[in-house]
Amino acid sequence: MKIMLAEDDVKTSDYVSKGLQENGYHVDAFTDGRDALNFCLYNDCEVAILDRMMPGMDGLSVLKAMRGAGLKTPVIFRTALGDVDDRVVGLSEGGDDYLVKPFHFSELLARVQALARRKGVAETTKLVVHDLELNLLTRTAKRQGQTIELQTKEFSLLEVFMSNPGHVVTKTMLLERVWDFTFDPNSTVVETHISRLRAKIDRPFDVPLLHTIRNTGYSMHGPR
C-alpha cells in the first residue's frame, strides 16, 4: 500500500516514514508542497499525509488542488495549528482527518489504517466481523440471522469498529468520529453507549466480539 507523506521537517519525516514502512507501507516522502501535489496528480496512493505548513505550497493549497483535480485520495492533516477553526477549515476543504502535533505514532498509524480501509470498503454495502453483519445501505445489523435494532449512535459506533476489525480504536477517536467533539477525560458518553451496544450485539450470543483493551480503547474481532 502506497502512502504520500508531505513533511518539511526531515527528522520527523524520517521517523514517520520508518514507522510506516515497518508496518508494511510503501512511503513516498516530500518536503515541498509542490512536489507532493505533482506526485499525487500522477501517481496512485491510498492515503496522503499533509503537513499544514510547508514551503512551496502549504498543505491546505495542496488539498484544494487535489480536490479540484478530482482526486478522492483520503487526506490526513498533521499540524501544530490546533485551534478548532483551523481544523474546521481543513476538513471543510476536503480533508478526512486531522492530527495535531505533538502526536503518538500509534494514533497516526491507526488513522492511516482506518482511512485505507474506508477507501477499500467504499464500494461495498456490507461489513462483516465473524457472524455479525452491518448493512450500510439499509442501516441494519444482524447476528446469526437475528435482526438487531440499533439507535443512531450505536450504529455509528458499530460502523467504526467493524471498519477497523482487530485494531484498537481509542476513546478519543470515537468522540471525534461519532460525536464530533474533542476528548473530554470526564465524559462517560462513550462508555455508556458501548455498554448499550454490547447488550445488543454480544450478551445474547455465546462469542463476544467487542473487547475492551485496558487503558487504550476497544477492539472488535472474532475468536482467535
N, C-alpha and C positions, 0 to 999 in steps of 0.2 A: 504494500500500500504506500502511495506517494503522499508526502506532506511538503508543502511550501512554507518555509519559515522566513519571515522578514524581521530582522532584529539588528539594529545598528551597533549594539554593544557586542564585540567579538567574543568576550569571555562568556557572556550569557548565552549567545548563540551556540557556542561550542558545547556548553553544559546541556542545553535543551536538546541539541542535535544528538549528542551522545546518548542521552536518556531515551529518546525516541527510537534510535537505531537499536539500542539494547532490547527494546520491546518489539522489534521486528518491522519497524517502519523505514522506508527509504526517504531521506530528507534532502531537499534542495534548499540551501540557505543563502540569503541575500542580505546585504547591509544597506542597500539603496532601494527606495520605494519604486523607482522607475524600472530597475532590473526585476524586482519582484512582480510588477504588473506585466512586463513583457513575458516573463516565464509563464504566468497564469494564462495569458492570452493564447499562447502557442503550445502549451503542454497540459496534459490531464493530471489533476491531482485530486485526492479525495477530501483533503482539508487544507485550508490556508490559515496560518497563524500570523497575524499582523501586529507589529508594534505600532502604537498610535503616532508616536513622534519619530520620524526618520528623515534623513537627508534625501534630496532629490524630489521626493513626493511623499507626503505624510500618509499614514495608514488609512485615514478616512477618505482621502482623494483616491487612493488605490482601490478601496472598496467601491466607491462611486463609479469609477471607470470599469471595474469588473462587472457590476450590475448593469451599467449602461451598455456593455458589450453582450449582455445576455447570459453571462456566466452565473451558474447557480451553485458554485462551489461553496460549501459551508465555511464560514469565516469566524475565527476566534480572535478577538482583540485582546492584546496584552498591553497594559499601560499603567503609568504612575498616576494618571488622572482618575481619581476615584469618586469624584462628585457624581451625584445621581444624574444631573443634566448631561454630563459627558457620556455616561453610559446610555442614556436615552437617545442621544444623537447618533451614537454608533449603531445601536440596534434599529433605530428608525430608518437608517440609510441602507439597511440590508444585512447587518451583522447578525450572527446567530448566537454568539455567546461573548462574555466579557469577563476577563480575569485581571484583577488589579494587583500590581506589584506592591510588596513582595508576595510571592506565591509559593506553594509547595508543588514540586514537580508531580507528585502523585495525583493532585487535583487536576493539573493540566492534562495529564495522561488520561484521566477518567473522562474529561470533557472531549478530548480528541476521539476517544473510543465511542463515546455516545453520539457525536456528530457523524462519525463514519458509519455507524450502524443505522442512524436515522436516514442517511442518504441511501444506504443499501436497502432499507425496507420501505423506501418512499413509494415503490411501485407495487407493494403488496397491501392487502387489506386485513391481514390476519397475523397476530403474534401468538406464538405457542411456546410455552415452557412446561415440559413434562406433559401432564394431561389437562393443563389449563389453557384455554383458548380465549383470545380477545379479538373481537371483530371491530376494526377501526371505522368501518362504514356504518354499520348498524348500531355501534357503540353498545355491544352486548358481550357478556362474558359467560363461558360455560366451562364446567369441570366435570369430567366423567359423564358428559351428556346432560348434566343438570344446569339450567339457566340460573345465573347469579345476578340478582338485582343490585346495581351499584349507583350510589349518588355521584354527582358530577366530580367532586374532588377525589372520591375513591377511584373512579375510572381514570382520572388523570394520574394519580399515584401509580396505579397498576400499569398504565401505559409506560411510564418512566422505568419502572422495574423490569417489565418484560422486554423493553427495548435495550436493556443492559443486562442480559442474563449472565449470572455468575460473577458479576462485577459489583464492587462496593459502590453504593450510592449514599452520599453523605446527607445529613440533615440540611446543611446549607444549600446543597444542590436542589433538594426537594422544595425548600422555601422559595428559591429563585424561580424554579420551573413550574411549580404548581400554584403558588400563591403570589408570585411576582413581587416579593419584598425580600430585603436583605436579612441576614442572620440576626436573630434576637435570642441570646442564650437563655432567656427566661420564658420563651414561648413554648407551650406544650401542644400547639396545634398539630404538629407532625405526629407526635406520639398518639394523640387522641384518634386521629384519622387512621393511622396504621392499625391501632387496636381494633377499630371497627372493620377495617379491610380484612384483617386476619380472621375475624369472627365469621366472615362470609366465604373466604377462599381456602382457609386452612382447617379450621376447627371441625367442620362437618366431615372431613376426609382423613384418611389414615396417614398420608405423607405430607408433612409441612413443606411449603415452598418458599415462604418469606422468612428469612433468617436475620436476626439481629447480630451485627458484628460489634462487639463491645468497644465502646469509646471511639467508634469510627462511623458506623452508619448501618446500612441494611444491604442484603444481597438476596436475589431471587434465583433459585436453582432447584432442580430435582435431586433425587438420590445420587450420592457419589460413592 
